[in-house]
């Protein structure tokens, strides 16, 4: 009887602790990681680092001098050398450690072994990033951060930079218009594409930026943000008038840049102008871009050709004039007609949410990151907001946008309605009245 009591007195707390840990791991992964996962994974990494690197083929023979020193001092067998490890830095979502690569190694060697490292150190995922030549950073993620998205407090926001989603390595995905001026965002119905667009508009609302909307769904997506918009078109007919006005605005800015070049020398774009002459940047949101390509009559075909021509011109020449395109749709391929492929080629950034077929994923990612196509096709319907982001460098990553209600986004835009500049060339398309003028200097 005493043995049973002893067993119960010791086994019950252990079982309760184990059950609590399992429950926390399932429902409260951040709590579990902070209390159990972090110390366990850090201990495994520190104690098994050398053997794991050797098992994964990430070691190299030591230098002759090192081999001679080991033989002379210890008479032990000379073992292969792993990358030199720096300090292990814990984070709220995982661990980070910098490695100095051994001679003959490259970052791709580490990237190829990430799945084996994940299992060896009992973490959710392992990602590799190059810090500088010869130095790489291992980012160990303790749990699925895309399941419950929480943006980090320091997200790297700034002028024309919007932290819009979270990457799978727990770093923020920042939409930087100065680096990637134009972007194509594709996604099926209920894939989270509209949520992504809301975050972009809400993130740009506090900045000194002119927002222009072309929403051919009668404005149901962009009309709630009307107080912060400098111009809005809600059907192809209005878009056919707005786009030429944007092209005219771009040409005016090029004339200003050229005049400044004659006066003071080289000024390659609007950002080289003096601050008092610098024009406010313009971000153009095009929702359901396919509606601009579809035609029913010959008259529609003529209008369509003009629309496409203006869009292509803005994509080709708009960056230097401070005009940026954010093109969204469910599908965007050559079957839309003349000019679709040319326009897509000018859109450097690509974000692909869940799509209905592999062909749609190829339209978004196939020409810049072919290996990302299958990742986009594997996005489940029950995880809206999950997407694959890529650019012309070939790099890609899974991202997920946090939830933002339409009411909150619209309220945020209304609060910052006074920041909406009035562009004289677009004044007749303005959904609300503002006293700001375009000549005001741009700033964050």
C-alpha positions as CSV (number, residue, x, y, z in Angstrom):
1,X,0.0,0.0,0.0
2,X,2.8,2.4,0.9
3,X,4.4,1.7,-2.5
4,X,1.2,2.6,-4.3
5,X,1.0,5.9,-2.3
6,X,4.6,6.7,-3.1
7,X,4.0,6.0,-6.8
8,X,0.9,8.2,-6.8
9,X,2.6,11.0,-5.0
10,X,5.5,11.1,-7.4
11,X,3.9,10.0,-10.6
12,X,0.8,12.2,-10.5
13,X,2.8,15.5,-10.5
14,X,5.0,14.2,-13.3
15,X,2.0,13.2,-15.4
16,X,0.3,16.5,-14.7
17,X,3.4,18.4,-15.8
18,X,3.7,16.3,-18.9
19,X,0.0,16.8,-19.8
20,X,0.3,20.5,-19.1
21,X,3.4,20.8,-21.4
22,X,1.6,18.9,-24.1
23,X,-1.5,21.1,-23.8
24,X,0.7,24.3,-23.9
25,X,2.6,23.0,-26.9
26,X,-0.7,22.6,-28.8
27,X,-2.7,25.6,-27.7
28,X,-0.1,28.1,-26.4
29,X,3.1,27.5,-28.5
30,X,4.7,30.7,-27.4
31,X,4.4,29.9,-23.7
32,X,5.6,26.3,-24.3
33,X,8.6,27.6,-26.3
34,X,9.6,30.1,-23.6
35,X,9.4,27.6,-20.7
36,X,10.3,24.2,-22.3
37,X,11.3,24.4,-25.9
38,X,13.9,27.1,-25.7
39,X,16.1,25.6,-22.9
40,X,15.7,22.1,-24.4
41,X,16.7,23.1,-28.0
42,X,19.5,25.4,-26.8
43,X,21.0,22.6,-24.7
44,X,20.8,20.1,-27.6
45,X,22.4,22.6,-30.0
46,X,25.3,23.4,-27.6
47,X,26.0,19.7,-26.7
48,X,25.6,18.1,-30.1
49,X,26.8,20.9,-32.5
50,X,30.0,19.2,-33.6
51,X,28.5,15.8,-34.1
52,X,25.5,17.1,-35.9
53,X,27.6,19.2,-38.3
54,X,29.7,16.1,-39.0
55,X,26.7,13.9,-39.6
56,X,25.2,16.5,-42.0
57,X,28.4,16.7,-44.0
58,X,29.1,20.3,-42.9
59,X,32.7,19.7,-41.7
60,X,36.0,20.1,-43.6
61,X,39.5,18.6,-42.9
62,X,41.5,20.8,-40.5
63,X,44.5,22.8,-41.7
64,X,47.9,21.3,-41.6
65,X,49.0,23.6,-38.8
66,X,45.9,22.6,-36.7
67,X,46.5,18.9,-37.4
68,X,50.1,19.1,-36.3
69,X,49.2,21.1,-33.2
70,X,46.5,18.5,-32.2
71,X,48.9,15.6,-32.7
72,X,51.7,17.3,-30.8
73,X,49.7,18.3,-27.8
74,X,47.0,15.6,-27.3
75,X,48.0,12.7,-29.5
76,X,44.3,12.4,-30.4
77,X,42.8,11.6,-33.7
78,X,42.4,14.7,-35.9
79,X,38.7,15.2,-36.5
80,X,37.0,17.3,-39.3
81,X,36.3,20.9,-38.4
82,X,32.7,22.4,-38.3
83,X,31.9,26.0,-39.0
84,X,33.0,28.2,-36.1
85,X,29.9,28.9,-33.9
86,X,29.1,32.2,-32.4
87,X,26.9,32.9,-29.4
88,X,23.4,31.4,-29.3
89,X,20.9,34.2,-29.1
90,X,17.4,33.2,-27.9
91,X,14.3,35.1,-29.4
92,X,10.6,35.0,-28.7
93,X,10.1,32.5,-31.5
94,X,13.4,30.6,-31.7
95,X,17.1,30.7,-31.6
96,X,19.7,32.5,-33.7
97,X,23.4,31.6,-34.1
98,X,26.0,33.0,-36.5
99,X,28.5,30.6,-38.1
100,X,31.8,31.5,-39.8
101,X,32.1,29.1,-42.7
102,X,35.1,26.9,-43.0
103,X,37.3,27.3,-46.2
104,X,35.5,25.6,-49.1
105,X,32.0,26.0,-47.7
106,X,29.1,28.2,-48.9
107,X,25.7,29.2,-47.6
108,X,24.1,26.7,-50.0
109,X,25.7,23.8,-48.1
110,X,23.9,24.9,-45.0
111,X,20.6,25.5,-46.8
112,X,20.7,22.0,-48.2
113,X,21.0,20.5,-44.7
114,X,18.3,22.6,-42.9
115,X,15.8,19.7,-42.8
116,X,18.3,17.4,-41.1
117,X,19.3,20.2,-38.7
118,X,15.6,20.7,-37.8
119,X,15.2,17.1,-36.7
120,X,18.5,17.0,-34.9
121,X,17.7,20.0,-32.7
122,X,14.0,19.4,-32.3
123,X,12.7,22.7,-33.7
124,X,9.9,23.5,-36.1
125,X,12.1,24.9,-38.9
126,X,15.7,26.0,-39.7
127,X,16.4,28.9,-42.1
128,X,19.7,30.2,-43.3
129,X,20.6,33.8,-44.2
130,X,23.9,35.1,-45.5
131,X,25.2,38.0,-43.3
132,X,28.3,38.8,-45.2
133,X,30.8,36.7,-47.2
134,X,32.0,33.8,-45.1
135,X,29.4,34.4,-42.3
136,X,25.9,32.9,-42.2
137,X,23.1,33.0,-39.7
138,X,21.1,30.0,-38.6
139,X,17.5,30.9,-37.6
140,X,15.9,28.2,-35.6
141,X,12.1,28.6,-35.3
142,X,10.6,26.8,-32.3
143,X,6.9,26.6,-33.6
144,X,4.7,27.5,-36.5
145,X,4.7,31.3,-36.4
146,X,2.3,31.5,-39.3
147,X,-0.4,29.7,-37.4
148,X,-1.1,32.7,-35.1
149,X,0.6,35.7,-36.8
150,X,2.0,38.4,-34.4
151,X,4.1,41.0,-36.0
152,X,7.3,42.0,-34.1
153,X,7.4,45.3,-32.4
154,X,10.4,46.5,-34.5
155,X,9.2,45.8,-38.0
156,X,11.5,48.0,-40.0
157,X,8.8,50.4,-41.1
158,X,9.7,53.8,-42.6
159,X,8.9,56.1,-45.6
160,X,7.4,54.0,-48.4
161,X,8.1,50.9,-46.3
162,X,5.1,48.9,-44.9
163,X,5.5,45.7,-42.7
164,X,2.6,43.9,-44.2
165,X,3.1,40.2,-43.2
166,X,5.3,37.8,-41.3
167,X,7.8,35.4,-42.9
168,X,8.0,31.8,-41.9
169,X,11.4,32.6,-40.2
170,X,9.6,35.0,-37.9
171,X,11.0,38.1,-39.6
172,X,8.7,40.8,-41.0
173,X,7.9,41.0,-44.7
174,X,8.3,44.6,-45.6
175,X,6.8,46.1,-48.8
176,X,9.5,48.6,-49.8
177,X,8.5,50.7,-52.7
178,X,11.9,52.3,-53.1
179,X,13.5,48.8,-53.6
180,X,10.6,47.0,-55.4
181,X,8.6,49.7,-57.1
182,X,5.9,47.6,-58.8
183,X,4.3,44.4,-57.6
184,X,1.8,41.8,-58.7
185,X,-0.4,40.1,-56.1
186,X,-2.6,37.1,-57.1
187,X,-5.0,35.1,-55.2
188,X,-8.4,33.3,-55.5
189,X,-11.5,34.4,-53.7
190,X,-11.1,34.2,-49.9
191,X,-7.4,33.6,-50.1
192,X,-6.5,36.7,-48.1
193,X,-5.6,39.0,-51.0
194,X,-7.9,41.7,-49.8
195,X,-6.4,41.5,-46.3
196,X,-3.0,42.1,-47.8
197,X,-4.3,45.1,-49.7
198,X,-5.8,46.5,-46.5
199,X,-2.5,46.4,-44.7
200,X,-0.8,48.2,-47.5
201,X,-3.3,51.0,-47.6
202,X,-3.4,51.3,-43.8
203,X,0.4,51.2,-43.6
204,X,0.7,54.0,-46.1
205,X,-2.1,56.1,-44.7
206,X,0.0,58.0,-42.1
207,X,2.8,58.7,-44.6
208,X,3.0,61.7,-47.0
209,X,2.0,59.6,-50.0
210,X,-0.8,60.0,-52.6
211,X,-2.9,56.9,-52.8
212,X,-4.8,56.3,-56.1
213,X,-7.3,53.4,-56.4
214,X,-8.7,51.6,-59.5
215,X,-11.3,49.2,-58.3
216,X,-13.4,47.7,-61.0
217,X,-15.7,45.9,-58.5
218,X,-17.7,49.1,-58.2
219,X,-15.3,50.2,-55.5
220,X,-16.3,47.6,-52.9
221,X,-12.6,47.0,-52.0
222,X,-11.2,50.5,-52.0
223,X,-14.2,52.8,-51.6
224,X,-14.1,52.4,-47.7
225,X,-10.7,54.1,-47.8
226,X,-11.9,57.0,-49.9
227,X,-11.1,59.7,-47.2
228,X,-7.4,58.9,-47.7
229,X,-7.4,58.5,-51.5
230,X,-6.4,61.2,-53.8
231,X,-8.2,59.6,-56.7
232,X,-10.5,56.7,-57.3
233,X,-12.0,54.9,-60.4
234,X,-14.6,52.3,-59.8
235,X,-15.2,50.9,-63.3
236,X,-13.2,50.6,-66.6
237,X,-14.7,53.7,-68.1
238,X,-13.4,55.8,-65.2
239,X,-10.1,54.0,-65.3
240,X,-9.8,54.9,-69.0
241,X,-9.9,58.6,-67.9
242,X,-7.7,58.2,-64.8
243,X,-4.8,56.4,-66.3
244,X,-4.1,59.0,-69.0
245,X,-4.1,61.6,-66.2
246,X,-1.5,59.6,-64.3
247,X,0.6,59.3,-67.4
248,X,0.3,63.1,-67.9
249,X,1.4,63.6,-64.2
250,X,4.4,61.3,-64.9
251,X,5.4,63.3,-67.9
252,X,5.1,66.6,-66.0
253,X,7.5,65.2,-63.4
254,X,9.9,64.1,-66.0
255,X,9.9,67.6,-67.4
256,X,10.8,68.9,-64.0
257,X,13.6,66.4,-63.6
258,X,15.0,67.4,-67.0
259,X,14.8,71.1,-66.2
260,X,16.7,70.5,-63.0
261,X,19.3,68.5,-64.9
262,X,20.0,71.4,-67.2
263,X,20.4,73.7,-64.2
264,X,22.4,71.8,-61.7
265,X,23.6,68.5,-63.4
266,X,22.5,64.9,-63.1
267,X,19.2,64.2,-61.3
268,X,18.1,60.6,-62.3
269,X,14.8,60.6,-60.6
270,X,12.4,62.6,-58.4
271,X,14.4,61.7,-55.3
272,X,17.3,63.7,-56.6
273,X,15.3,66.9,-56.6
274,X,15.7,69.5,-53.8
275,X,13.3,68.8,-51.0
276,X,11.2,71.9,-51.7
277,X,10.7,70.8,-55.3
278,X,10.3,67.1,-54.7
279,X,6.8,65.8,-55.6
280,X,4.8,63.6,-53.4
281,X,5.1,59.9,-54.4
282,X,2.0,58.2,-55.8
283,X,1.0,54.6,-55.1
284,X,-1.6,53.2,-57.6
285,X,-3.7,50.3,-56.4
286,X,-5.3,48.3,-59.2
287,X,-7.8,45.7,-57.9
288,X,-9.1,43.0,-60.2
289,X,-6.8,44.0,-63.0
290,X,-8.4,41.4,-65.4
291,X,-11.5,43.7,-65.5
292,X,-9.4,46.2,-67.4
293,X,-8.6,43.6,-70.1
294,X,-12.0,42.0,-70.6
295,X,-14.0,43.3,-73.6
296,X,-17.5,42.7,-75.1
297,X,-17.6,45.0,-78.1
298,X,-15.1,46.5,-80.6
299,X,-15.4,49.8,-78.8
300,X,-14.3,48.0,-75.6
301,X,-11.3,46.6,-77.4
302,X,-10.1,50.1,-78.3
303,X,-10.5,51.3,-74.7
304,X,-8.8,48.2,-73.5
305,X,-5.8,48.8,-75.7
306,X,-5.5,52.3,-74.4
307,X,-5.8,51.2,-70.8
308,X,-3.1,48.5,-71.2
309,X,-0.8,50.9,-73.0
310,X,-1.1,53.4,-70.1
311,X,-0.5,50.8,-67.5
312,X,2.6,49.5,-69.3
313,X,4.0,53.0,-69.6
314,X,3.5,53.6,-65.9
315,X,5.2,50.3,-65.1
316,X,8.1,51.1,-67.4
317,X,8.7,54.7,-66.5
318,X,6.8,55.5,-63.3
319,X,9.5,54.6,-60.8
320,X,11.7,57.6,-61.6
321,X,8.7,59.9,-61.3
322,X,7.8,58.5,-57.9
323,X,4.8,56.5,-59.2
324,X,4.4,52.9,-58.0
325,X,2.0,50.2,-59.1
326,X,0.3,47.6,-56.8
327,X,-1.6,45.3,-59.2
328,X,-4.0,42.7,-57.8
329,X,-6.1,40.0,-59.3
330,X,-7.2,36.4,-59.3
331,X,-5.5,35.4,-62.5
332,X,-3.2,37.3,-64.8
333,X,-1.9,35.5,-67.9
334,X,-1.4,35.8,-71.6
335,X,-5.0,34.7,-72.3
336,X,-6.1,38.2,-71.1
337,X,-4.8,39.5,-74.4
338,X,-2.3,41.9,-75.8
339,X,0.0,43.6,-73.3
340,X,-0.7,41.3,-70.3
341,X,2.7,39.6,-70.5
342,X,4.5,42.9,-71.1
343,X,2.9,44.4,-68.1
344,X,3.6,41.4,-65.9
345,X,7.3,41.5,-66.9
346,X,7.6,45.0,-65.4
347,X,6.2,44.0,-62.0
348,X,9.3,43.1,-60.0
349,X,7.7,41.8,-56.8
350,X,5.3,38.9,-56.8
351,X,3.0,37.7,-54.0
352,X,0.9,34.6,-54.7
353,X,-1.9,33.6,-52.3
354,X,-3.9,30.4,-52.7
355,X,-4.9,29.9,-56.4
356,X,-7.3,27.5,-58.1
357,X,-4.8,25.9,-60.4
358,X,-1.1,25.4,-61.0
359,X,-1.2,27.6,-64.1
360,X,-2.2,30.7,-62.0
361,X,0.8,30.0,-59.7
362,X,3.1,29.8,-62.7
363,X,1.8,33.1,-64.0
364,X,2.9,34.8,-60.7
365,X,6.0,32.9,-59.9
366,X,7.1,30.7,-62.7
367,X,9.3,33.3,-64.5
368,X,11.2,34.4,-61.5
369,X,11.2,31.6,-58.9
370,X,10.1,28.3,-60.5
371,X,10.7,26.3,-57.3
372,X,8.1,28.4,-55.5
373,X,5.3,27.3,-57.7
374,X,4.6,24.1,-55.9
375,X,4.8,25.9,-52.5
376,X,2.0,28.2,-53.7
377,X,-0.1,25.3,-55.0
378,X,0.2,23.7,-51.5
379,X,-1.5,26.6,-49.6
380,X,-4.6,25.2,-47.9
381,X,-7.9,26.9,-48.1
382,X,-8.3,26.9,-44.3
383,X,-5.3,29.3,-43.9
384,X,-6.3,32.6,-45.5
385,X,-3.6,35.2,-45.7
386,X,-0.9,32.6,-46.4
387,X,1.1,33.4,-49.5
388,X,4.4,33.0,-51.3
389,X,6.4,36.2,-51.9
390,X,9.2,36.4,-54.4
391,X,11.1,39.0,-56.5
392,X,13.3,39.0,-59.5
393,X,16.4,37.9,-57.6
394,X,14.8,34.4,-57.4
395,X,14.5,34.4,-53.6
396,X,11.1,33.5,-52.1
397,X,9.5,32.8,-48.7
398,X,6.2,31.9,-47.2
399,X,4.4,34.8,-45.6
400,X,1.1,35.3,-43.8
401,X,-0.8,38.6,-43.3
402,X,-2.3,39.2,-39.8
403,X,-6.0,39.8,-39.6
404,X,-7.2,43.4,-40.1
405,X,-10.9,44.1,-40.3
406,X,-12.3,46.4,-43.0
407,X,-13.8,48.7,-40.3
408,X,-10.4,49.1,-38.6
409,X,-8.6,49.8,-41.8
410,X,-11.2,52.3,-42.9
411,X,-11.2,54.1,-39.6
412,X,-7.4,54.3,-39.8
413,X,-7.6,55.9,-43.2
414,X,-10.3,58.4,-42.0
415,X,-8.1,59.4,-39.1
416,X,-5.3,60.2,-41.5
417,X,-7.5,61.8,-44.2
418,X,-5.8,65.2,-43.7
419,X,-2.6,63.7,-45.0
420,X,-4.1,63.0,-48.4
421,X,-2.4,65.4,-50.9
422,X,-4.4,67.0,-53.7
423,X,-2.8,66.4,-57.1
424,X,-4.2,69.0,-59.5
425,X,-3.9,66.6,-62.4
426,X,-6.2,64.1,-60.6
427,X,-8.4,66.6,-58.7
428,X,-11.6,65.6,-60.6
429,X,-11.1,62.0,-59.5
430,X,-10.8,62.8,-55.9
431,X,-13.5,61.1,-53.8
432,X,-13.2,63.7,-50.9
433,X,-12.0,67.3,-50.6
434,X,-8.6,68.2,-49.2
435,X,-6.6,71.4,-49.0
436,X,-3.2,69.8,-49.3
437,X,-1.2,70.5,-52.5
438,X,1.2,68.4,-54.4
439,X,4.1,70.8,-54.1
440,X,4.4,69.9,-50.4
441,X,7.7,68.1,-49.7
442,X,7.5,64.3,-49.3
443,X,8.4,62.9,-45.9
444,X,7.7,60.1,-43.6
